[in-house]
Amino acid sequence: MLAMQYQEIEISTYEGEIISTLSDGRKVKQPFEWSIENGELEIEYSEDISDMDIIGIDREYTDEELTALDTCIVEKSELEYQILASYDYKEALEEYKASRNLYSYYGVSPRDFFQNK
């Protein structure tokens, strides 16, 4: 019987991949994207088997493979937790907060815009 053995989540700046290893050694990849909108984490991730790829298979999946793919699905809440704990998220959040303060974002201060008389 085919089953998931190992799963890891790779997170980089604004994108990532969930890589699951099946018991026969094949890997399943699920891409996702994330961003910070209005100070909140937004995740674009499909919890659908049709968006998953078993590397090296270019045919329709067997019932056994579909069952294994179903076990590879990561809940969005778990994915959100992993992203929130990542260094890339913390860095992006700092950049977002800095962008809200336009003076510091562009490396100036309000005094740079007023002339001394």
N, CA and C of each residue as an Amber inpcrd file, in Angstrom:
protein
   351
   0.8330000  -1.1790000   0.0000000   0.0000000   0.0000000   0.0000000
   0.8810000   1.2470000   0.0000000   0.5080000   2.2040000  -0.7960000
   1.2320000   3.4580000  -0.9390000   0.7830000   4.4260000   0.1490000
   1.7380000   5.0480000   0.8350000   1.4070000   5.9810000   1.9170000
   2.4440000   7.0940000   1.9630000   2.1050000   8.1620000   2.6740000
   3.0490000   9.2540000   2.8510000   3.9990000   8.8980000   3.9890000
   5.3070000   9.0920000   3.7620000   6.2900000   8.7940000   4.7970000
   6.8150000  10.0450000   5.4750000   7.0330000  11.0880000   4.6990000
   7.7040000  12.2750000   5.2260000   7.1520000  13.5060000   4.5130000
   7.0640000  14.6000000   5.2500000   6.5610000  15.8300000   4.6440000
   7.3520000  17.0230000   5.1660000   7.7110000  17.9240000   4.2610000
   8.4030000  19.1410000   4.6680000   7.7930000  20.3250000   3.9290000
   7.8610000  21.4770000   4.5730000   7.3350000  22.7000000   3.9810000
   8.5030000  23.6470000   3.7730000   8.7290000  24.0190000   2.5150000
   9.7930000  24.9600000   2.1720000   9.1510000  26.3160000   1.9370000
   9.5930000  27.3150000   2.6970000   9.0100000  28.6480000   2.6000000
  10.0970000  29.6280000   2.1900000   9.8080000  30.3980000   1.1520000
  10.7060000  31.4780000   0.7560000   9.8650000  32.7530000   0.6680000
  10.4510000  33.8080000   0.1830000   9.7520000  35.0810000   0.1550000
   8.5500000  35.0150000  -0.7820000   7.3740000  35.0660000  -0.2040000
   6.0790000  35.1290000  -0.8900000   5.6980000  33.8830000  -1.6860000
   6.3810000  32.7890000  -1.5010000   5.9880000  31.5370000  -2.1450000
   6.5620000  30.3720000  -1.3610000   6.1470000  29.1890000  -1.7120000
   6.6590000  28.0140000  -1.0310000   6.1540000  26.7440000  -1.6760000
   6.5530000  25.6370000  -1.0940000   6.2010000  24.3290000  -1.6200000
   6.0870000  23.3450000  -0.4730000   5.0810000  22.5050000  -0.5580000
   4.9540000  21.4000000   0.3840000   5.4450000  20.1710000  -0.3670000
   6.4610000  19.5240000   0.1660000   7.0370000  18.3540000  -0.4960000
   6.8060000  17.1430000   0.3950000   6.0680000  16.1860000  -0.1370000
   5.7770000  14.9540000   0.5920000   6.4920000  13.8020000  -0.0960000
   7.0600000  12.9070000   0.6820000   7.7190000  11.7220000   0.1410000
   6.8260000  10.5190000   0.4040000   6.5270000   9.7860000  -0.6630000
   5.6820000   8.5970000  -0.5410000   6.5250000   7.3840000  -0.1810000
   5.8660000   6.3260000   0.2260000   6.5700000   5.1240000   0.6820000
   7.3940000   4.4600000  -0.4180000   7.0580000   4.7270000  -1.6930000
   7.8560000   4.1490000  -2.7780000   8.9860000   5.0810000  -3.2240000
   9.1790000   6.1970000  -2.5050000  10.2810000   7.1020000  -2.7910000
   9.9210000   8.2710000  -3.6880000   8.7700000   8.2380000  -4.3260000
   8.3690000   9.3550000  -5.1860000   7.9870000  10.5650000  -4.3340000
   8.1150000  11.7320000  -4.9310000   7.8160000  12.9750000  -4.2110000
   6.5840000  13.6460000  -4.8070000   5.8220000  14.2700000  -3.9260000
   4.6290000  15.0150000  -4.3100000   4.8790000  16.4750000  -3.9690000
   4.6240000  17.3690000  -4.9250000   4.8370000  18.7960000  -4.6860000
   3.5140000  19.5450000  -4.7810000   3.3250000  20.4560000  -3.8170000
   2.1560000  21.3340000  -3.8020000   2.6540000  22.7650000  -3.6400000
   2.5320000  23.5900000  -4.6540000   2.9840000  24.9800000  -4.5180000
   1.9480000  25.8340000  -3.7840000   2.4110000  26.9090000  -3.1740000
   1.5120000  27.8880000  -2.5720000   2.1830000  29.2530000  -2.6170000
   1.3820000  30.2790000  -2.4850000   1.8850000  31.6470000  -2.4370000
   1.3050000  32.3270000  -1.2130000   2.0470000  33.2770000  -0.6700000
   1.5560000  34.0210000   0.4780000   1.9630000  35.4800000   0.3460000
   1.2370000  36.3370000   1.0360000   1.5360000  37.7630000   1.0180000
   0.9920000  38.3990000   2.2920000   1.3410000  39.6380000   2.4880000
   0.8190000  40.3950000   3.6250000  -0.0480000  41.5070000   3.0530000
  -1.3410000  41.4310000   3.3090000  -2.3030000  42.4200000   2.8400000
  -2.9410000  43.0910000   4.0430000  -2.8110000  44.4010000   4.1180000
  -3.3720000  45.1720000   5.2360000  -2.9200000  44.6240000   6.5910000
  -1.6880000  44.1890000   6.6610000  -1.1260000  43.6930000   7.9140000
  -1.5000000  42.2650000   8.2530000  -2.2530000  41.5960000   7.4000000
  -2.6970000  40.2200000   7.6490000  -2.0700000  39.2680000   6.6340000
  -1.8210000  38.0550000   7.0700000  -1.2750000  37.0260000   6.1890000
  -2.3630000  36.5050000   5.2540000  -2.0810000  36.4910000   3.9650000
  -2.9810000  35.9390000   2.9550000  -2.2620000  34.7630000   2.2960000
  -2.9570000  33.6320000   2.1810000  -2.3570000  32.4300000   1.5950000
  -3.1880000  31.9780000   0.4050000  -2.5150000  31.7390000  -0.7190000
  -3.1590000  31.1480000  -1.8860000  -2.6810000  29.7050000  -1.9660000
  -3.5520000  28.8080000  -1.5580000  -3.1980000  27.3910000  -1.4890000
  -4.4560000  26.5800000  -1.7520000  -4.3450000  25.6160000  -2.6110000
  -5.4820000  24.7720000  -2.9350000  -5.3410000  23.4300000  -2.2300000
  -6.3580000  23.0790000  -1.4590000  -6.3630000  21.7810000  -0.7760000
  -7.0500000  20.7480000  -1.6650000  -6.6840000  20.7460000  -2.9380000
  -7.3190000  19.8760000  -3.9200000  -6.2730000  18.9420000  -4.5280000
  -6.6310000  17.7000000  -4.6660000  -5.7140000  16.6940000  -5.2150000
  -5.3090000  17.0390000  -6.6450000  -6.1990000  17.6770000  -7.4020000
  -5.8980000  17.9800000  -8.8040000  -4.7580000  18.9880000  -8.9560000
  -4.4340000  19.7280000  -7.8970000  -3.3370000  20.6950000  -7.9570000
  -2.0110000  20.1270000  -7.4680000  -1.9720000  18.8340000  -7.1880000
  -0.7520000  18.1840000  -6.7110000  -0.0730000  17.4540000  -7.8660000
   1.2400000  17.3680000  -7.7940000   2.0010000  16.6670000  -8.8270000
   2.8870000  15.6140000  -8.1870000   2.7470000  14.3760000  -8.6520000
   3.7200000  13.3460000  -8.2890000   4.8240000  13.4520000  -9.3330000
   6.0220000  13.7410000  -8.8840000   7.1310000  13.9560000  -9.8110000
   7.4140000  12.6720000 -10.5790000   7.4650000  12.8060000 -11.8930000
   7.8000000  11.6740000 -12.7440000   6.5980000  10.9050000 -13.2690000
   5.3800000  11.3500000 -12.9760000   4.1900000  10.6560000 -13.4860000
   3.4300000  11.6090000 -14.4030000   3.2690000  11.1970000 -15.6600000
   2.5480000  12.0080000 -16.6400000   1.2880000  11.2910000 -17.1170000
   0.6780000  10.5420000 -16.2590000  -0.5420000   9.8040000 -16.5950000
  -1.5600000  10.0470000 -15.4960000  -2.7540000   9.5210000 -15.6910000
  -3.7580000   9.6400000 -14.6340000  -3.3480000   8.7620000 -13.4590000
  -3.6510000   9.2300000 -12.2650000  -3.2600000   8.5100000 -11.0580000
  -4.1740000   7.3210000 -10.8030000  -3.5950000   6.2740000 -10.2270000
  -4.3820000   5.1080000  -9.8300000  -5.1380000   5.4360000  -8.5440000
  -6.0780000   4.5820000  -8.1740000  -6.8340000   4.7930000  -6.9320000
  -5.9070000   4.8060000  -5.7200000  -4.9000000   3.9440000  -5.7380000
  -3.9430000   3.8920000  -4.6260000  -3.1600000   5.2060000  -4.5280000
  -2.7530000   5.7500000  -5.6840000  -2.0280000   7.0190000  -5.6940000
  -2.9260000   8.1670000  -5.2290000  -4.1860000   8.1560000  -5.6320000
  -5.1230000   9.1940000  -5.1930000  -5.3360000   9.1480000  -3.6850000
  -5.3970000   7.9500000  -3.1290000  -5.5400000   7.8080000  -1.6760000
  -4.3060000   8.3600000  -0.9670000  -3.1250000   8.0790000  -1.5150000
  -1.8840000   8.6000000  -0.9280000  -1.8250000  10.1210000  -1.0440000
  -2.2800000  10.6590000  -2.1740000  -2.2980000  12.1100000  -2.3490000
  -3.2180000  12.7770000  -1.3330000  -4.3130000  12.1260000  -1.0370000
  -5.2650000  12.6720000  -0.0660000  -4.6190000  12.8310000   1.3110000
  -3.7170000  11.9330000   1.6650000  -3.0400000  12.0360000   2.9680000
  -1.9570000  13.1170000   2.9680000  -1.5560000  13.5820000   1.7790000
  -0.5090000  14.6050000   1.6730000  -1.0480000  16.0240000   1.8430000
  -2.3470000  16.1820000   1.8270000  -2.9340000  17.5180000   1.9270000
  -2.6730000  18.1030000   3.3090000  -2.1640000  19.3220000   3.3300000
  -1.8960000  20.0410000   4.5750000  -3.0410000  21.0280000   4.7840000
  -3.5640000  21.0750000   5.9940000  -4.6320000  22.0300000   6.2850000
  -4.0830000  23.4460000   6.2100000  -4.9270000  24.3510000   5.7620000
  -4.5020000  25.7400000   5.6050000  -4.0490000  26.3440000   6.9330000
  -4.6740000  25.9410000   8.0310000  -4.2850000  26.4800000   9.3410000
  -2.8690000  26.0350000   9.7250000  -2.5050000  24.8080000   9.3850000
  -1.1460000  24.3180000   9.6570000  -0.1320000  25.0650000   8.7910000
  -0.4950000  25.2960000   7.5430000   0.3770000  26.0360000   6.6380000
   0.5600000  27.4730000   7.1340000  -0.5200000  28.0760000   7.5990000
  -0.4500000  29.4350000   8.1440000   0.4880000  29.4820000   9.3520000
   0.3940000  28.4980000  10.2260000   1.2660000  28.4270000  11.4020000
   2.7370000  28.3500000  10.9840000   3.0370000  27.5180000   9.9940000
   4.4180000  27.3630000   9.5250000   4.9490000  28.6580000   8.9110000
   4.0990000  29.3460000   8.1510000   4.5300000  30.6040000   7.5340000
   4.7740000  31.6630000   8.6020000   3.8520000  31.7760000   9.5670000
   3.9960000  32.7710000  10.6310000   5.2720000  32.5580000  11.4430000
   5.7320000  31.3210000  11.5380000   6.9350000  31.0050000  12.3030000
   8.2160000  31.1690000  11.4810000   8.0840000  31.4240000  10.1810000
   9.2660000  31.4790000   9.3200000   9.9750000  32.8300000   9.3840000
  11.2530000  32.7930000   9.1040000  12.0770000  34.0010000   9.0580000
  11.6220000  34.9120000   7.9200000  11.2620000  34.3240000   6.7700000
  10.8400000  35.1180000   5.6170000   9.5880000  35.9350000   5.9240000
   8.6670000  35.3610000   6.7010000   7.4580000  36.1030000   7.0750000
   7.8200000  37.2780000   7.9790000   8.6650000  37.0290000   8.9530000
   9.0440000  38.0990000   9.8810000   9.7330000  39.2400000   9.1380000
  10.5690000  38.8920000   8.1840000  11.2560000  39.8970000   7.3830000
  10.2550000  40.6760000   6.5160000   9.3130000  39.9710000   5.9070000
   8.2990000  40.6220000   5.0710000   7.3860000  41.5170000   5.9040000
   7.0700000  41.0990000   7.1230000   6.2260000  41.9100000   7.9980000
   6.9430000  43.2010000   8.3950000   8.2350000  43.1100000   8.6810000
   9.0110000  44.3140000   8.9930000   9.0240000  45.2650000   7.8020000
   9.1940000  44.7080000   6.6090000   9.1850000  45.5300000   5.4000000
   7.8150000  46.1760000   5.2000000   6.7560000  45.4260000   5.4650000
   5.4020000  45.9740000   5.3410000   5.1980000  47.1260000   6.3220000
   5.6060000  46.9250000   7.5600000   5.4460000  47.9810000   8.5730000
   6.2590000  49.2180000   8.2030000   7.4590000  49.0070000   7.6960000
   8.2900000  50.1400000   7.2810000   7.6560000  50.8670000   6.1000000
   7.0060000  50.1410000   5.2180000   6.3850000  50.7760000   4.0560000
   5.1970000  51.6410000   4.4560000   4.6150000  51.3700000   5.6010000
   3.5000000  52.1810000   6.0950000   3.9980000  53.5470000   6.5670000
   5.2490000  53.6360000   7.0040000   5.8610000  54.9000000   7.3960000
   6.7230000  55.3470000   6.2180000   6.1510000  56.1520000   5.3360000
   6.8250000  56.4940000   4.0850000   8.1570000  57.1960000   4.2870000
   8.2820000  57.9780000   5.3430000   9.5530000  58.6600000   5.5750000
  10.6850000  57.6570000   5.8030000  10.4640000  56.6980000   6.6770000
  11.5310000  55.7320000   6.9500000  11.7230000  54.7810000   5.7760000
  10.6450000  54.4860000   5.0390000  10.7520000  53.5790000   3.8930000
  11.6880000  54.1570000   2.8330000  11.5900000  55.4690000   2.6090000
  12.4330000  56.0960000   1.5980000  13.7150000  56.6940000   2.1780000
  13.9390000  56.5110000   3.4630000  15.1860000  56.9390000   4.0820000
  15.2950000  58.4340000   4.3090000  14.1700000  59.0760000   4.5340000
  14.1690000  60.5110000   4.7980000  13.3890000  60.7780000   6.0800000
  13.3770000  62.0430000   6.4850000  12.5720000  62.4400000   7.6370000
  11.7510000  63.6610000   7.2410000  10.7480000  64.0300000   8.0130000
   9.9420000  65.2100000   7.6700000  10.7860000  66.4840000   7.5660000
  11.8710000  66.5590000   8.3260000  12.7380000  67.7430000   8.2850000
  13.3920000  67.9370000   6.9220000  13.5470000  66.8590000   6.1610000
  14.1670000  66.9740000   4.8410000  13.3050000  67.7760000   3.8630000
  12.0460000  67.9870000   4.1860000  11.1340000  68.6610000   3.2720000
  10.8780000  70.1250000   3.6420000  11.4610000  70.5790000   4.7190000
  11.2710000  71.9620000   5.1460000  12.6080000  72.6910000   5.0910000
  12.5600000  73.9320000   4.6270000  13.7880000  74.7240000   4.5490000
  13.9600000  75.5100000   5.8390000  15.1840000  75.5980000   6.2880000
  15.4870000  76.4230000   7.4630000  15.6150000  77.8680000   7.0200000
  14.9280000  78.7560000   7.6880000  14.9910000  80.1770000   7.3140000
  15.7990000  80.9500000   8.2910000
